[in-house]
Amino acid sequence: MGIVPLERALQLAADVDLDLVEVAPMARPPVCKLMDFGKFKYESALKAREARRNQQQTVIKEMKLRPKIDPHDYETKKGHVVRFLKAGDKVKVTIMFRGREQSRPELGFRLLRRLSEEISELGFVEASPKQDGRNMIMVLAPHRATKAAAVAAKPGREQREGDGAGTTPDAPADTTAE
């Protein structure tokens, strides 16, 4: 409509039973729009809700190890890490040092490097191993193709769970294993 005095703009809005909404207050002159503001707020809330629904939640699972881990225990823990990565979750691998073990951090570093090499086809090292007090921490993330496959497989998993043939994926036992 061009540049219109404020009183005329308010009169135009009242005539068509709409609201006068200031869109760009910093512009010279300020830009206003005639619209149904209640409908605008409702539609923007719907869009925000839809965006939240489509947003992917990042899940970080944690696996705790010790530097002097038995080979069988290591394979079991590695199996859990593989399962988490296949499900599309990130994995935080923590090596806990006690007593004299703290003077040999290279044992933990070697163990984390070995684990990262063995699962390299499923995921990659997102955060390299670093010492944090008594613990050494490394974060593994799944490759993008693995994430896409896990997202595609999730509806099937929900269907199977409805039959009672398994535990829920967010059971507390899966989040931290020792």
QUIKA-V568966 format. One record per residue. N is the residue number from 1. D_CENTER is the distance of its C-alpha to the mean C-alpha in whole Angstrom. Layout:
N&D_CENTER, N&D_CENTER
This chain:
1&46, 2&46, 3&47, 4&48, 5&50, 6&47, 7&50, 8&50, 9&47, 10&46, 11&49, 12&48, 13&45, 14&47, 15&49, 16&46, 17&45, 18&41, 19&40, 20&40, 21&37, 22&36, 23&34, 24&34, 25&36, 26&36, 27&38, 28&42, 29&43, 30&40, 31&39, 32&39, 33&38, 34&40, 35&37, 36&36, 37&34, 38&33, 39&32, 40&30, 41&28, 42&28, 43&26, 44&24, 45&23, 46&22, 47&20, 48&18, 49&17, 50&17, 51&14, 52&12, 53&13, 54&12, 55&9, 56&6, 57&4, 58&2, 59&5, 60&8, 61&11, 62&14, 63&18, 64&21, 65&24, 66&27, 67&29, 68&32, 69&30, 70&32, 71&32, 72&31, 73&29, 74&27, 75&27, 76&25, 77&23, 78&22, 79&22, 80&19, 81&17, 82&18, 83&17, 84&14, 85&13, 86&15, 87&13, 88&10, 89&8, 90&9, 91&12, 92&13, 93&17, 94&20, 95&23, 96&25, 97&29, 98&32, 99&35, 100&37, 101&34, 102&32, 103&35, 104&34, 105&30, 106&31, 107&31, 108&27, 109&26, 110&28, 111&27, 112&23, 113&24, 114&26, 115&23, 116&21, 117&24, 118&24, 119&21, 120&21, 121&21, 122&18, 123&16, 124&16, 125&16, 126&14, 127&15, 128&19, 129&21, 130&22, 131&24, 132&23, 133&26, 134&27, 135&24, 136&23, 137&19, 138&17, 139&13, 140&13, 141&11, 142&12, 143&14, 144&13, 145&16, 146&15, 147&11, 148&14, 149&16, 150&14, 151&13, 152&16, 153&17, 154&15, 155&18, 156&21, 157&19, 158&19, 159&23, 160&24, 161&23, 162&25, 163&28, 164&27, 165&27, 166&24, 167&22, 168&19, 169&15, 170&14, 171&18, 172&18, 173&20, 174&17, 175&15, 176&18, 177&20, 178&23
